[in-house]
């Protein structure tokens, strides 16, 4: 929180205690609001994970907490971007869907006109405009948490044979 580690909890403990963070989360957001014209809140994972929706503090729950509009971003690089975006919209509650103001297709390579039929269908069925595409870029960014380090440590010396 605010750039400081607040503990190292098991998933069970985190889910049991995460609502205790809400006052600090709101205070941090309100502080940012005093000097920022635009605040970008990046969620984690999918906003439509039904099993994680209760007491959500990072996706649609956070957006509701601070009355923020939402842009939903889909990753075309992994395939199935139209299913990702439309499926997510369909799994959101009506109140959550009303908060979604636009859709963005991320990591696109090539001529974006090839997407036109899918964008048209997505806009018609999802009732949310597709605002555009973001081109694929090869970026070297630090991982946002220690999970990658832990996974890599566990992988050393292991092989997968197919």
C-alpha positions as CSV (number, residue, x, y, z in Angstrom):
1,X,0.0,0.0,0.0
2,X,1.4,3.4,-1.0
3,X,4.6,1.7,-2.2
4,X,5.1,-0.3,1.0
5,X,4.7,-4.0,1.6
6,X,2.0,-4.5,4.2
7,X,2.6,-8.2,4.8
8,X,3.0,-11.6,3.2
9,X,-0.3,-13.5,3.5
10,X,-1.6,-16.7,2.2
11,X,-4.4,-16.4,-0.3
12,X,-6.9,-17.5,2.3
13,X,-5.7,-14.9,4.8
14,X,-5.6,-12.2,2.1
15,X,-9.2,-12.9,1.1
16,X,-10.3,-12.9,4.8
17,X,-8.7,-9.6,5.6
18,X,-8.6,-7.6,2.3
19,X,-11.7,-5.5,3.2
20,X,-9.6,-4.0,6.1
21,X,-7.6,-2.2,3.4
22,X,-10.6,-0.3,2.0
23,X,-10.2,2.8,4.2
24,X,-6.5,3.1,3.2
25,X,-7.3,2.5,-0.4
26,X,-10.0,5.2,-0.4
27,X,-7.7,7.6,1.4
28,X,-4.8,7.0,-1.1
29,X,-7.2,7.6,-4.0
30,X,-8.6,10.8,-2.5
31,X,-5.1,12.1,-2.0
32,X,-4.2,11.4,-5.6
33,X,-7.4,13.2,-6.7
34,X,-6.2,16.4,-5.0
35,X,-3.4,16.9,-7.5
36,X,-4.1,14.7,-10.5
37,X,-6.5,15.5,-13.3
38,X,-6.7,11.8,-14.5
39,X,-6.1,8.7,-12.4
40,X,-5.6,5.4,-14.2
41,X,-6.5,2.4,-12.0
42,X,-5.2,-0.8,-13.4
43,X,-7.1,-3.9,-12.3
44,X,-5.7,-7.3,-11.7
45,X,-6.9,-10.3,-13.8
46,X,-10.4,-10.3,-15.0
47,X,-13.2,-8.1,-13.7
48,X,-15.6,-10.9,-14.3
49,X,-14.1,-13.6,-12.1
50,X,-17.3,-14.7,-10.5
51,X,-15.5,-16.6,-7.7
52,X,-13.5,-13.4,-6.8
53,X,-16.3,-10.8,-7.0
54,X,-17.3,-10.8,-3.4
55,X,-15.5,-8.0,-1.7
56,X,-13.5,-7.1,-4.8
57,X,-11.1,-4.3,-4.2
58,X,-9.0,-4.3,-7.4
59,X,-11.4,-4.4,-10.4
60,X,-15.1,-3.4,-10.6
61,X,-15.2,-3.2,-6.8
62,X,-12.5,-0.5,-6.9
63,X,-14.2,1.3,-9.7
64,X,-17.5,1.4,-7.8
65,X,-15.7,2.4,-4.6
66,X,-14.4,5.6,-6.2
67,X,-17.1,6.0,-8.8
68,X,-14.6,5.6,-11.7
69,X,-15.5,4.9,-15.3
70,X,-14.0,1.8,-16.8
71,X,-12.2,1.0,-20.0
72,X,-12.0,-2.8,-20.7
73,X,-8.9,-3.9,-22.5
74,X,-8.6,-7.2,-24.3
75,X,-5.4,-9.0,-25.4
76,X,-5.6,-10.0,-29.0
77,X,-2.0,-11.4,-28.9
78,X,-3.3,-14.5,-27.1
79,X,-6.3,-14.9,-29.4
80,X,-10.0,-14.8,-28.8
81,X,-10.2,-11.1,-28.0
82,X,-13.8,-10.7,-29.1
83,X,-14.9,-13.6,-26.9
84,X,-12.8,-12.1,-24.0
85,X,-14.4,-8.7,-24.3
86,X,-18.0,-9.8,-25.0
87,X,-17.8,-12.7,-22.5
88,X,-16.6,-10.3,-19.8
89,X,-19.3,-7.8,-20.5
90,X,-22.0,-10.6,-20.3
91,X,-20.7,-11.7,-16.9
92,X,-20.8,-8.3,-15.4
93,X,-23.9,-7.1,-13.5
94,X,-26.0,-4.4,-15.2
95,X,-24.5,-1.8,-12.8
96,X,-21.0,-2.9,-13.6
97,X,-21.7,-2.8,-17.4
98,X,-23.0,0.7,-17.1
99,X,-19.6,1.7,-15.7
100,X,-17.8,0.4,-18.8
101,X,-17.5,3.3,-21.2
102,X,-15.3,1.7,-23.9
103,X,-13.3,-1.3,-25.1
104,X,-9.7,-1.4,-26.3
105,X,-8.0,-4.1,-28.3
106,X,-4.4,-4.4,-27.1
107,X,-1.3,-5.9,-28.7
108,X,-2.6,-5.8,-32.3
109,X,-0.3,-6.5,-35.2
110,X,-1.1,-5.6,-38.8
111,X,-3.9,-3.9,-40.6
112,X,-6.7,-3.0,-38.2
113,X,-9.4,-3.1,-40.9
114,X,-9.3,-6.9,-40.6
115,X,-11.0,-6.4,-37.2
116,X,-14.0,-4.4,-38.6
117,X,-16.5,-7.3,-38.7
118,X,-15.6,-8.3,-35.1
119,X,-15.7,-4.8,-33.8
120,X,-19.1,-4.3,-35.4
121,X,-20.5,-7.4,-33.8
122,X,-18.9,-6.6,-30.5
123,X,-20.3,-3.1,-30.5
124,X,-23.8,-4.4,-31.4
125,X,-23.9,-7.2,-28.9
126,X,-22.0,-5.6,-26.1
127,X,-23.6,-2.1,-26.5
128,X,-20.2,-0.5,-25.6
129,X,-18.1,1.3,-28.2
130,X,-14.7,-0.1,-29.3
131,X,-12.4,2.9,-28.8
132,X,-9.5,1.6,-30.8
133,X,-6.5,-0.7,-30.9
134,X,-3.0,-0.5,-29.3
135,X,-0.2,-1.9,-31.4
136,X,2.0,-4.7,-30.2
137,X,5.3,-3.4,-28.9
138,X,8.2,-5.4,-27.6
139,X,8.7,-4.0,-24.1
140,X,11.1,-4.9,-21.4
141,X,9.4,-4.0,-18.2
142,X,10.1,-5.2,-14.7
143,X,7.6,-7.7,-13.3
144,X,5.1,-6.0,-11.0
145,X,5.5,-8.4,-8.1
146,X,7.7,-11.3,-6.9
147,X,5.5,-14.0,-8.3
148,X,7.7,-14.3,-11.5
149,X,10.8,-14.6,-9.4
150,X,9.3,-17.4,-7.2
151,X,8.0,-19.3,-10.3
152,X,11.4,-19.1,-12.0
153,X,13.2,-20.3,-8.8
154,X,10.8,-23.3,-8.7
155,X,11.5,-24.1,-12.4
156,X,15.3,-24.4,-12.2
157,X,16.4,-28.0,-12.7
158,X,13.0,-29.1,-14.0
159,X,12.2,-30.3,-17.5
160,X,9.1,-31.0,-19.4
161,X,9.2,-33.8,-22.0
162,X,6.5,-33.9,-24.7
